[in-house]
Amino acid sequence: MRHFGHIPPAVRENLFFREPCEFDAGSSAQVLSAALGATLYSPATRPRLADDVIKQARLGVVSMVLCLEDSIDDAEVVGAEANLVRQFADLDERAADVPLLFIRVREPEQISDLTRRLGTSVRLLSGFVLPKFTEERGELFLEALTAAEAVSGHRLFAMPVLESPELLHLETRGDTLRGIARTVDKYRDRILALRLGVTDFCSAYGLRRAPDMTAYDVQIVGAVIGDVVNMLGRADGTGFTITGPVWEYFRLQERMFKPQLRRSPFAGQAEELRTTLIEHDLDGLLREIELDRANGLLGKTCIHPSHVLPVHALSVVSHEEYSDAQDILRPERGGGGVLRSAYTNKMNEVKPHRAWAERTLQRAEVFGVAREDVGFVELLAAGVTD
């Protein structure tokens, strides 16, 4: 699989200076953690789940979570588990191309049970999403995952979800974060990415952000995201990939504020695309994606297929970013120093900007580098029309 692989090769060639790399479920954890992109959640109760998975793969989705937790009723869990086993068997029998598939469980015991029940179709499973992750709960989840991997002989990753009230509340946040850090460091080889459960954060205070506001506009939530990145997202080799929070909206809502998309990038025929994005509240999503990256997050939790392309389009590295990153990482620049960017519009300071450059080239490998005259509007339009 590859990002934008659903777009015809000739179109891709016109969009990319350097095309996204190919990868699969057997690729290194470093590649997969950067390549998750828009991780699409789906309730495990869907009767045609196998068909849904294949359809989304053909539309450019590269990672999906099949959810047994908050997206379904408590009374549906047993039936949803049985449905998952059937749907995985169906996918296996069809030998279908599928995204990276994860199951979001409720309790540690479900990991070993589902791994056993999946049988040979476990080969299609990339791992488990672990909800309400704390040091105590996390240890139990990760012990179960390690045991399930040993029994099945199949590599399984974990994606803990940081969403517990203890993490949100100021008086317990520091201790909770330190406990989480100890646990994920102990199982570092198993951790593909850390996910943020912002809906649960808001729930603790009876809040819900409006479609024209981002998670960062809710100060309580923004503060938690900052603290999580501070402790768990460092660029010194101790950090993890942390993914952006879910965007809840996908239908037209009544607006209080002006649209957040300027007209100038959407000149000419692209104005229709701008109107569509605004009508579906995706201008707020685009702004939040940009703020995610500015705050050290990569990828995003998504609950609607219309969110996938915007996340991927804004994850592509611009030609200017790529040029700066390459200049900073040139071997002859190992001693540091300052240089003017090739675009002559900024200063590149080699030592302070090195970690940014390394992360940028990692993103460039999996999402590609746009041609000099290609921006996110062209990437969006190509995905919508082809």
Beta strands, then each sheet from edge to edge (+ up, - down):
strand 1: 16-18
strand 2: 38-43
strand 3: 63-67
strand 4: 100-104
strand 5: 125-130
strand 6: 157-162
strand 7: 194-196
strand 8: 242-247
strand 9: 300-302
strand 10: 338-340
strand 11: 347-349
strand 12: 369-370
sheet 1: 1+ 12-
sheet 2: 2+ 3+ 4+ 5+ 6+ 7+ 8+ 9+ 2+
sheet 3: 10+ 11-
end
